[in-house]
């Protein structure tokens, strides 16, 4: 991962912590077999639900940027495979979970970042 993406994930994690989430894992991927993919952040909310976060970071110079436009069906399939691996590995198959999206946009003119949290799918 590049430094820019790492900054976005740090901002996303700090945002989640400020909202009461407990970060469980960062940059999780399976170590056995072939690499299924990566989950950027895994957290628990105050209800004890597991939330798997996909973080996308983009930069802008004032024009509209939509980080989530890079989430497609192929990406979602990979996310679900790695989630299933994580749940099975940790014996958490019965736990309630969901997938959320965090979009981080850096404005290069103002040197400020915005964070958008989209609650996505619940299982």
Protein Blocks (a to p, Z undefined) as FASTA:
>chain_A
ZZklmmmmmmmmmmmmmnopacfbghiacfehjdfbdcfbacddfkopacddddddddde
hiacdfklmpcfklmmmmmmmmmmmmmmnopmlpccddddddddddfklopacdddddfb
dZZ
